[in-house]
Amino acid sequence: MSAKRVGIGARPMADAQARAWIRQASGQLTAKGSLYTARLTLDVTPGLRARIKVAAFQQGITVAQMLRDLLEASFPEREA
């Protein structure tokens, strides 16, 4: 093995939309535990997973938030 160390270059600049998306997702982490306490596991095809991720990114939200919104719209809370 070689003992030579290779340095890592400077971090590339991300575009403004990507940085905003990351910051927006980071802000949701603190509220997540208090609002959503049940985990749901769903098996999907790799193709569907990719389409979901692209759609969420294009909307500027996380996959989890997009799916929560879709489920809320499909299964609204009923008044007693």
N, C-alpha and C positions, 0 to 999 in steps of 0.2 A: 504494500500500500504506500501511497505517496503521502508525505507529511505536509505537502504544500497546501496552504489555505487559500481559498478563492473568496474574495470579498463580494458581497451582494451590492448591486448598484442601487442608485437612488430610486425611491418609490415613484412610479409613473403618476402623472397627474390624471385624475379621473374627471370625467365631465361633470358639470354642475348638476345635471339630473340624477346621476348615480349617487353623488354625495348627498343630495337632498333625500333620496330614497333611503339611504343608510341611516341618516339622522332621524328621519321620520319613524323608521322601524325601531331604533334605539329608544325613542321616547315611549313606545308602547310597552316595553318590557316591564316597567314599574307597575303599570296598571293591570297587566295581564293576570297576575296572580289573584288579585282581588275580584276580577270580573269573571274569569273563566277557570273553573276548577276541575272540570271533567275533560278527560282526554278521549278522543275518538280516533281509532285507527281504521284506515280505509285502504284497500289494495286497488291500485289503478295500473294501467299499462304505462310503460315508460313514455310512449308517445303522448298519452293524455296528460301525464305529469308535466312534460315539457310544455304543452300548450297552456296549461294552467299557470305555470311559472311565467311564461311570456306575457300572458294576459294581465297578471298581477303587476308585473314590472311596467307594462305600458300604462296601467292606471295609477302607478305611483304608490301602490300599497303592497303589503306583504300577502303572501299566499294565504296565510291563516286568516287575515282580516277579510280578504276577498271571499273565502269560503264561509266565514261566519256571516257575512252580509247576505250571501246567496241562501244559506240555510234559514236565516231570520225571515227573508222574504218568502220563502217556500213554506215555512212553518211558523206563522206569527203566533204570538201569545194570545190565547183566548181569554176574554173577560168572563169571570164566574157569574 
